[in-house]
């Protein structure tokens, strides 16, 4: 079911729901998906409460929830204000949110959303409306509700104690390797959101397994995506990234880098799942492998 509602100060929002899940997107700014959770229950997405319902202005706003950028990050293109109404179309069970192309940047963004019985399917599409090719990668960023733990898989593609490396971990200049929010496990890297720590932290992974997760008070959010092993990825080969500070924790997935010709498009798909009653110690690799990996496999990763 798709219905038009008001939500947290935004008068023009759209709610997709079934017996199990619900999603709310606003058309007043963005595109932004601002609520995702079990039907009638709490929001698993997070953001800045003081910015919800805000519209207009000349400065870019974080707001919250899920947004769509293109990589690599550049203040001249990523932080252009998206504070104006966007186009919305409904077709059967599909909700499509489209941001008109910026007059100088020339890139149009579209998020098409379908709510299935057990998951949410998102297709992010960039269209070059300009007059020259642009190198970029689709980039999907999801802000999670405060106080949980982000989980990223560390794929072992070779036998233990092999003489050759099999992965790359990418660290941003502001990220300390000794950050106490981060646990560098052998099979999983976990990042804990902590409201008391304002320092920024971010890392990226090649991530051939194609998933990220977030555990909070027994609810597990899993996003899976299509990984292209032979493609070139931005940020030194990162297909997944996790960012945190005192305000937010973001789960980010990226598509391959492409040279987008005028009139051409590039798409990146995600699938979102929710599980409840999950008992797991995120500080223990064996506990994650026993209690979370089977759910990730059910999600198709």
C-alpha positions as CSV (number, residue, x, y, z in Angstrom):
1,X,0.0,0.0,0.0
2,X,1.2,3.5,-0.9
3,X,-0.4,6.4,0.9
4,X,0.4,10.1,1.2
5,X,0.9,11.4,4.7
6,X,2.6,14.1,6.8
7,X,5.7,13.1,8.8
8,X,7.7,14.9,11.4
9,X,7.0,18.4,9.9
10,X,7.2,17.5,6.3
11,X,3.7,17.8,4.8
12,X,4.3,15.7,1.6
13,X,5.5,12.3,2.4
14,X,4.7,8.8,1.1
15,X,4.3,5.7,3.2
16,X,4.8,2.2,1.8
17,X,3.6,-0.5,4.1
18,X,2.5,-4.2,4.4
19,X,1.8,-6.4,7.3
20,X,5.5,-6.6,8.3
21,X,7.4,-3.5,7.1
22,X,6.9,0.2,6.5
23,X,8.9,2.9,4.7
24,X,8.3,6.7,4.6
25,X,9.9,9.0,2.0
26,X,9.5,12.7,1.8
27,X,9.0,14.7,-1.4
28,X,9.6,18.1,0.3
29,X,13.4,17.7,0.1
30,X,15.9,15.2,-1.0
31,X,15.4,12.6,-2.2
32,X,15.4,11.2,1.3
33,X,13.9,8.0,2.8
34,X,13.2,9.1,6.4
35,X,11.7,6.1,8.1
36,X,12.1,2.3,7.8
37,X,11.1,-0.3,10.4
38,X,8.7,-3.0,11.4
39,X,5.1,-1.9,10.7
40,X,3.9,0.3,13.6
41,X,7.2,0.2,15.4
42,X,10.2,2.4,15.9
43,X,12.3,3.9,13.2
44,X,15.5,2.0,12.5
45,X,16.9,5.0,10.6
46,X,18.4,8.0,12.4
47,X,19.3,11.6,11.8
48,X,19.3,15.1,13.3
49,X,16.0,15.8,15.1
50,X,16.4,19.5,14.7
51,X,16.6,19.2,10.9
52,X,13.5,17.0,10.4
53,X,10.7,19.0,8.8
54,X,13.1,21.7,7.6
55,X,12.7,23.0,4.0
56,X,14.4,25.6,1.9
57,X,17.6,27.5,2.5
58,X,20.9,27.8,0.7
59,X,22.9,25.4,2.8
60,X,23.0,21.6,2.4
61,X,21.3,19.8,5.3
62,X,22.1,16.3,6.6
63,X,18.4,15.7,7.7
64,X,18.8,11.9,8.2
65,X,17.6,8.6,6.8
66,X,18.8,7.4,3.5
67,X,20.2,9.6,0.7
68,X,21.9,9.2,-2.7
69,X,25.2,10.8,-3.7
70,X,27.9,10.1,-6.3
71,X,31.5,9.4,-5.5
72,X,34.3,10.3,-5.1
73,X,33.3,12.9,-2.5
74,X,33.7,16.5,-3.5
75,X,32.3,19.6,-1.7
76,X,31.5,21.2,-5.1
77,X,29.0,18.4,-6.1
78,X,28.0,16.4,-3.0
79,X,27.1,19.3,-0.8
80,X,24.9,21.2,-3.2
81,X,21.6,22.1,-1.3
82,X,18.8,19.5,-1.9
83,X,16.2,21.5,0.2
84,X,13.6,21.8,-2.5
85,X,10.6,19.6,-3.5
86,X,11.3,16.6,-5.8
87,X,9.3,14.7,-8.3
88,X,7.3,11.7,-7.2
89,X,5.7,9.0,-9.3
90,X,3.8,5.9,-8.3
91,X,3.3,2.9,-10.6
92,X,1.7,-0.1,-9.0
93,X,3.8,-1.0,-6.0
94,X,6.8,1.2,-7.1
95,X,7.5,4.6,-5.7
96,X,10.0,6.7,-7.7
97,X,11.7,9.8,-6.3
98,X,13.5,12.1,-8.7
99,X,15.6,15.1,-8.0
100,X,15.8,17.5,-11.0
101,X,19.3,17.9,-12.4
102,X,21.3,20.7,-11.0
103,X,21.7,23.5,-13.6
104,X,25.5,23.4,-13.5
105,X,26.3,19.9,-12.4
106,X,24.0,18.2,-14.9
107,X,23.3,15.0,-12.9
108,X,19.8,13.8,-12.2
109,X,19.2,11.4,-9.3
110,X,16.4,8.9,-9.0
111,X,15.6,6.4,-6.3
112,X,13.0,3.7,-7.2
113,X,11.6,1.8,-4.2
114,X,9.5,-1.4,-4.1
115,X,8.3,-2.9,-0.8
116,X,8.2,-6.7,-0.9
117,X,6.8,-9.0,1.7
118,X,10.1,-9.5,3.5
119,X,12.4,-6.7,2.1
120,X,12.8,-3.3,0.5
121,X,14.3,-3.1,-2.9
122,X,16.0,0.2,-4.0
123,X,17.4,1.1,-7.3
124,X,19.5,4.3,-7.4
125,X,20.1,5.8,-10.8
126,X,22.3,8.7,-12.0
127,X,21.5,10.3,-15.4
128,X,23.9,12.6,-17.1
129,X,21.9,15.5,-18.5
130,X,25.0,17.6,-19.2
131,X,27.1,18.2,-22.3
132,X,30.2,16.3,-21.3
133,X,31.2,12.9,-19.8
134,X,31.6,12.7,-16.0
135,X,33.5,10.1,-14.0
136,X,31.5,9.0,-11.0
137,X,30.1,6.1,-9.0
138,X,26.6,5.7,-7.4
139,X,26.8,6.0,-3.7
140,X,24.0,5.0,-1.2
141,X,24.3,6.3,2.4
142,X,22.0,5.2,5.2
143,X,22.1,6.9,8.6
144,X,21.1,4.4,11.3
145,X,19.3,5.1,14.6
146,X,21.7,6.0,17.4
147,X,23.3,3.6,19.8
148,X,23.9,0.5,17.7
149,X,26.8,-1.3,16.1
150,X,27.7,-1.5,12.4
151,X,29.1,-4.8,11.2
152,X,31.2,-5.3,8.1
153,X,32.5,-8.7,6.8
154,X,36.2,-9.3,6.3
155,X,36.3,-11.8,3.5
156,X,39.0,-14.5,3.6
157,X,39.6,-15.3,0.0
158,X,42.8,-17.4,0.6
159,X,43.6,-20.0,3.2
160,X,44.8,-18.6,6.6
161,X,48.6,-17.9,6.7
162,X,48.8,-17.5,3.0
163,X,51.9,-15.6,1.8
164,X,49.9,-13.2,-0.3
165,X,47.5,-10.4,0.8
166,X,43.8,-10.9,0.0
167,X,42.1,-7.6,1.1
168,X,42.4,-3.9,1.4
169,X,41.2,-1.8,4.3
170,X,40.9,1.9,3.5
171,X,41.3,4.5,6.2
172,X,40.4,8.2,6.0
173,X,42.9,10.8,7.2
174,X,40.8,11.8,10.3
175,X,40.3,8.3,11.5
176,X,42.5,6.9,14.3
177,X,43.4,3.3,14.2
178,X,43.2,3.2,18.0
179,X,39.6,4.5,18.1
180,X,37.8,2.6,20.9
181,X,34.6,2.4,18.9
182,X,36.2,0.1,16.4
183,X,36.9,-3.6,16.8
184,X,39.3,-5.1,14.2
185,X,38.2,-8.7,14.2
186,X,39.6,-11.5,12.0
187,X,36.3,-12.1,10.2
188,X,34.3,-8.9,11.0
189,X,35.0,-5.3,11.7
190,X,32.5,-3.6,14.0
191,X,31.9,0.1,14.7
192,X,29.9,1.2,17.8
193,X,28.0,4.5,17.7
194,X,28.8,6.5,20.8
195,X,27.1,9.9,21.4
196,X,29.9,10.9,23.7
197,X,32.7,10.7,21.1
198,X,32.7,13.6,18.6
199,X,35.8,12.4,16.7
200,X,35.1,11.4,13.1
201,X,35.9,7.9,12.0
202,X,35.6,6.2,8.6
203,X,36.9,3.1,6.8
204,X,36.2,1.3,3.6
205,X,36.5,-2.3,2.3
206,X,36.5,-4.1,-1.0
207,X,33.7,-6.3,0.4
208,X,33.2,-9.1,-2.1
209,X,30.5,-10.5,0.2
210,X,28.2,-7.7,-0.7
211,X,26.5,-6.8,2.6
212,X,26.5,-4.5,5.7
213,X,24.5,-4.8,8.9
214,X,23.5,-2.8,12.0
215,X,22.5,-4.3,15.3
216,X,20.5,-2.3,17.8
217,X,18.6,-3.6,20.8
218,X,17.9,-7.0,19.2
219,X,16.9,-5.6,15.8
220,X,19.2,-6.4,12.9
221,X,19.2,-4.3,9.8
222,X,20.9,-5.9,6.8
223,X,21.5,-4.2,3.4
224,X,22.8,-6.3,0.5
225,X,24.0,-5.1,-2.9
226,X,25.4,-6.3,-6.2
227,X,29.2,-6.5,-6.1
228,X,31.1,-6.5,-9.4
229,X,34.5,-8.1,-8.7
230,X,36.2,-7.0,-11.9
231,X,35.1,-3.4,-11.8
232,X,37.0,-0.4,-10.5
233,X,35.6,1.2,-7.4
234,X,36.2,4.7,-5.9
235,X,38.0,5.4,-2.6
236,X,40.9,3.0,-3.3
237,X,38.6,0.2,-4.2
238,X,35.9,0.6,-1.5
239,X,32.5,-1.0,-2.2
240,X,31.4,-0.5,1.4
241,X,32.1,2.2,4.0
242,X,31.1,3.0,7.6
243,X,31.3,6.5,9.0
244,X,30.5,7.7,12.5
245,X,30.8,10.6,14.9
246,X,28.8,11.6,17.9
247,X,25.7,12.5,15.8
248,X,25.4,9.5,13.4
249,X,26.6,6.2,12.1
250,X,26.3,5.6,8.3
251,X,26.3,2.4,6.4
252,X,27.4,3.2,2.8
253,X,27.6,1.1,-0.3
254,X,29.0,2.1,-3.7
255,X,28.7,1.1,-7.3
256,X,31.6,0.9,-9.7
257,X,33.3,3.9,-11.2
258,X,32.0,4.7,-14.7
259,X,32.6,7.5,-17.2
260,X,29.0,8.6,-17.7
261,X,28.5,10.0,-21.2
262,X,25.8,12.7,-21.9
263,X,22.4,11.0,-21.8
264,X,23.7,7.8,-20.2
265,X,22.8,6.4,-16.8
266,X,24.4,4.3,-14.1
267,X,22.4,2.3,-11.4
268,X,23.2,0.7,-8.1
269,X,20.7,-1.5,-6.3
270,X,20.3,-2.4,-2.6
271,X,18.0,-4.7,-0.7
272,X,17.0,-4.0,2.9
273,X,16.0,-6.6,5.5
274,X,15.0,-6.5,9.2
275,X,15.1,-9.2,11.8
276,X,14.1,-8.9,15.4
277,X,14.9,-10.9,18.5
278,X,18.6,-11.2,17.5
279,X,20.9,-12.2,20.4
280,X,24.5,-11.6,19.5
281,X,27.7,-10.3,21.1
282,X,29.1,-7.9,18.5
283,X,32.5,-8.0,20.2
284,X,32.9,-11.6,19.4
285,X,33.5,-13.0,15.8
286,X,32.1,-16.4,16.7
287,X,28.9,-14.9,18.0
288,X,28.5,-12.8,14.9
289,X,29.1,-15.9,12.7
290,X,26.6,-18.0,14.7
291,X,23.8,-15.5,15.1
292,X,24.1,-13.0,12.3
293,X,25.6,-14.8,9.3
294,X,22.7,-17.2,8.9
295,X,20.3,-14.2,8.7
296,X,22.6,-12.5,6.1
297,X,22.5,-15.7,4.1
298,X,18.7,-15.7,4.3
299,X,18.8,-12.2,2.9
300,X,20.6,-13.6,-0.1
301,X,24.1,-12.2,0.4
